[in-house]
Amino acid sequence: MKKFLGIVVLSLLWLNLNANANEINKNLLVLAIYKSKNLNVEVLQYPFYAGPSLQGPASYKIIDNNTNKTFWFPVSFTSSMIDLSDEFKWSEDKGMIYRSINNENLFLKDPIDTNYIDNHDFAYNLLALHKENNLSDILIKSSKLDIGHTNFCEKNSYFTNKLSNEFIHEATDKCYYLNFEAPVSFFDIDFDGQNEILILVKHEGQRWSTQILVFELNGKKHSFIYDKLDSFGTSINITKKIISVYTSGGYCLDHYDILKIVNKNLTLSYKDGEKMDETEQCKAYLEKIN
């Protein structure tokens, strides 16, 4: 009986997912297509939010051209990497984004003001629509994709003199530099011998920098570093197998976290945090958040 009820519940969820997917007005979506030698990426987005760039839930289709494998990811809130201002405009009167189709202004509502629970629910429905591959009426934009490069590390790129040579970039070290104008990159960011998928979200990191979301190839969030990285102060040293993460959040949180391989696991190995303990107020705050 329990098994039967479980099947019924799953069936109803599937039907609801596809029903909602069919309700989405495709005129209000944009499909950004990025191509490179190694990766093809499609981002199907509902850009309802007028932030620093147009933002909203999206479905990511990522094809690894080397293995011919396809990966799908729903992302609840991401930023458009391309300029959409010629098609999606802001209405001062309505306080909403709109797109004009056949002389009619179609407004993009917040997903929670429609039949959707939240942005993540909407993203899953975009994923279902994306997999149908019926792209009629959807605005399509295309661009070349440059995912990043390896080069000698930039010396003296830290905002501190407290780090020893074990944790800093030296002249002979190699670093990986992401292209923060690209929506996706493949890179073995935890040095385990297998690439991870990095989804880059502009303006959602600290101080409006680019956030780096890290997924395993099985589609799961990386267990340790999913939301720790951004373009504001992250550096990746391939030679020493370390990731330096700079956090700038006021006097008590201005520090480096150094992630390093320990017993085959990427581990927080060093915190440049002595100066954070200079006041009792900071000590109490740091003990609370840790």
N, C-alpha and C positions, 0 to 999 in steps of 0.2 A: 504493500500500500504506500509506504513512504517513497519507494522508488518511483511508483506511478505519479505521486504528487509532485516529486522533483522534476519529472519529465514535463508535466503540465506547466509548472512554473517557468521552466526554461523555454518552453514553447511560447508562452505568453510574452516573456521578455523579448524573444526573437521577433515575434510579430509586432510588438510595440516599437522595437528598434527600427524595423523596416517601414512601419507605418509613418513614424516621425521623419525618417529619411526622405520619404516621398513627399512630405509636406513642405520641405525646405524649398523656398523660391530660389531657383538656380540663377536667376538674374542678379541676385544679391551676393553671389559667391565669386571668388577669384581663384584661378588655378595658376600658380607660379611654377614654371618648369625650368629646372637648372640642369645643365649637362656638362660633364667633364669626361676625361678618358676613363676614369675608374668608377665614377658614380653618376647615376641619373636620379634626380630628386623631383618629386611633385609635392607641392604644398597647396592643399585645397582649404581655403580660409573664408571665414565669415567676419569681415573687418568692421565690426560695429562700433568699436571704441576708438575715439579720437585722442590718443595719447601723443607721445613724441612722434610716433608714426601710427598708421592705422593698425589696430590690434584686435585680436579676438581668437576664438577657438579654431582649431585646424586639424586636418588629417594629413599625415606625412606618409608618402610612398617612396621608399628608398630602394634602388636597385644597385647591387654590387655587380658591376660589369665583369669583374674578374671571376666571380663564382656563379653569376646569373641568378643569385638569390634575391628575393624581394622581402622587404621588411615594412610593416605597417605600424604606425604609432598615432594614437589620438593625443593631442596636446591641448590642454584646456585654455591656455592663453599664450599667444605668441605674437610677434611683431612682423609686419610686412617688411621684407628686405628690398622691395622694389617700390617705386613711386606710383601711387594709385590716384594721385590728386586730379588727374584728368578725367577720371570716371567716378570716383567716390568723393563727395563734397560734404561740407559741414553746413547745416542749416542753423542760423542764429535763432530763428523764430521757434523751431521745434527742439533745438538742442540735441540734434541727432544727425548721424551720417545718412546720406541718401544717394541714390543713383538714378539718373533720368533715363527712362526707357520709353521710346515712342511718345515723348513729351509729357510723360507721367513721372512724378517724383516718387520713388519707392524708398521707404525709410527702413533702416536697419535697427530693429529693436534689440534691447538687451535680452539675451536668452531667458533670463528669469522672468521677463515680462511676457513670455510666450508660454508654450506648453512644456518647456524644458525645466528640469530641476535646477541646473546650473550649467556653467561653461563646459564642464567635463562631459555631462550628458549630451550636450550639443555636439561636442567633438566626436563622441562615439557614433552619433548619427551621421556626421559628415564622413566618417570612415566607411560606414555602410554604403552611403551614396557614392563615395570615391571608388569603392570596389565594384560597383555596378558598371563603371567606365562609360556612363552616358553623360558626355560633356557638353551636350547641346545647351545653349543659352548661358553657359558659364564664361565669364571673361577670362581669357587665357593670355598670360604674359610669359615670355621666355628670356633666359639669360644664360651666359656661360658660368661655369662653376669652377672656382679655384679654391681648393680646400685647405691649403697650407703648405709649409715647406720646412725642411731641416737645414740648419746652418749653425755656425759657431755661435755660442752664447754671447749675449751682450754683457760685458763686464760692468761692474758697479751699478747694477740695475736695482739694487735694494735700497730702501729708505732707512737703513740701519747699519751700524758698524759692529753690532754684537754677534753676528754670525761667524762661525769659524769656517775654514776652507771646506770642511765636510759638507756644508750646506749652501755654499755660494757658487756662482758661476765663475769658472776659471777660463783662461784664454783658449785652452785646448778642449774644453767641453763642447758637446753638441746639444743644441736645444731644438725643440719642435715649436714652430710658430704657427698658430692657427690664423686663418683668414676670417676676421670677425665680421666681414660683409657677406659671408657664405652661411646658408641656413643649416648645413649639415657637414660633418666631417667624420671620417673613419680614422681611428688612431688607437694604439694600444696604450691607453692612458694610465693603466695600473700595472703595466710591465709584466703581465702574466703570459705573454706569448700569443694572445688573441685580441684582435681589434675590438674596441667598443664603438658604439654609435654616439656621436656628440651632436646634439641639437642646440643651435645657438639662437638665443632669444634676445634681440636688441632691447636695450633700455630697462631690462628687468633684473639686472645685477645691481650691486651697490653703486650709489651715485650715478644711476642711469647708465651704467656700463652694460656690456653684453653678458647675459647669464649663459652658462654652459650646463645643459642637462645631459647626464651620462646614462646610457642604456646598454645592457648586455645584448648580445646577438639573439638571445631567446626572447627579447622584448621586455624583460624586467628592468626596473630601475637598478642602477648600480647600488650595491648594499651600503657602500661607505661614502662615496663622493658625489652622489647624484646632484645635490644642490649647493655644494660648497664652492664651486669655481665660477669665476667670471673674468672679464677682460681687464678689470681695474688693476689687479695685482697678481694674477696667476702666471707662473712661468714653469715650463716643463723641461727639466734637464735629463736628457736621454742617457748621457754618459754615466752620471751618478745615480740615475733612477730615482729622482726626487721631484716632487711638485711643491712649489712654494706658493702659498696663498696669503695675500695681504688683505687684512681687514681694517677698514678705516671707518670707525663708527663713534668717534669721540675719544676723549682722553682715556677712558677705561678700556676701550676696545681697539686701540691702535696697535696692531701687532702682526707678526708673521706666524703662520702655522706651516710647518714643514712636514710633508707626507713622504715617507720613505719605505722601501721594501724591508720588512722584518719578518723572518721565517716565512718567506714567500707571500706575505700579506702586506698590502699597502696600509701603513699605520702612521698615525700622528706621532712623530718622533721628537719634535722639538717645537717649543713655543717661545718665541722671542718676547717674553712678557714680563721681564723684571721691572720695567718702569711702570707697569700697571699696578704694582703693589706698593706704591709710594704713599698712598693714603688709605686710611681705614675704610673710607667710603667705597673705594674701588675694590678693596679686599672683600667686603661684604657683598658687593654687587656681583663680583666674579664667582664667589662661592655659591651664590643663589642661582646663577644661570648655568653653572657647571654641575 
